[in-house]
Amino acid sequence: MRIGLIDVDGHNYPNLALMKLSAWHKAQGDAVEWWWSDLVYYDIVYMSKVFSDTYTPDRPEPLNADRVVKGGTGYAIRTENGREMYHPELDPPLPPEVEHIYPDYSLYPALTRGTAYGFLTRGCPRGCGFCHVGPKEGRCSVKVADLSEFWRGQENIVLMDPNLLACRDKWELLGQLGDSGARIDFNQGLDIRFATDPRVVEGLASLRVKCLHFAWDNPKEDLRPYFEQFSRLYPRKDPSRKVVYVLANYNSTMEDNLFRIYALRELGHDPYVMIYDKPNAPREVRLLQRWCNNKIIFNAEPDFCKYDPRKG
Ligand code: SF4
């Protein structure tokens, strides 16, 4: 068969589902390529979309295919009463024989050179209101793969796990990551509430990481004791090695935002503002992001109230 692939979000980040579909079809002897023209006939065209319409508009279905299969979180998010809602029935999972195949990294040669991408766990117990992980993957973090499923000696490993430290198999998984000797990037962040056990800190400290990412999304929750404990135990003291995402524009006032930013800085972490619904966020929140995330500005003017954007 002739298979066409469309990465609806563009080609700026490797689409894992398409890499797995490509690997599976190639293993069946099919010809796989990026969909490129209406003039060519395809047996199946797969369209995959990770981001919601707010960030990635959909594109028309190609007409030159027997079947068009659409999938991905982006197709399952609908905006209802101003809030994005996830509809699992619109995002069927990949069949197990596809889900657990070694990805075809050759689809994104520039982005995946020396880097493996994947999930060791899925699901998260937290249920944050703005997040689609709970409805999509369940409210429990469970192991879904061994590292060898998507890693074959690459220098870097990018993990997209939503909450690896909440998984009861975390010791085994941290061991696999440590044994790999690869540089690890937990790109969805780690849960600070599971990262204060001395054994967890020791496991994280034994990994090759450029920096660790955490999040403090809910201002109603006081996470200072956790960040304090982690900072005390973790041997790398430089704040740039301990980045914390601070969610703004979602159930938080400017006072809430600044409280978390200042508290994290005092505790030796590096706050990094993420904006919910950025295209519609107030100017003040976008300025806060610019001030906080540009470390030249942040260090030169530690008080946001004195920050003058006209001076850069
Ligand atoms: S902790 Fe992270 S992954 Fe879990 S529900 Fe909240 S935002 Fe989503």
Boltz pocket constraint, residues with backbone or C-beta under 6 A from the ligand:
constraints:
  - pocket:
      binder: B
      contacts: [[A, 124], [A, 125], [A, 126], [A, 127], [A, 128], [A, 131], [A, 132], [A, 133], [A, 134], [A, 162], [A, 163], [A, 188], [A, 191], [A, 217]]
      max_distance: 6.0
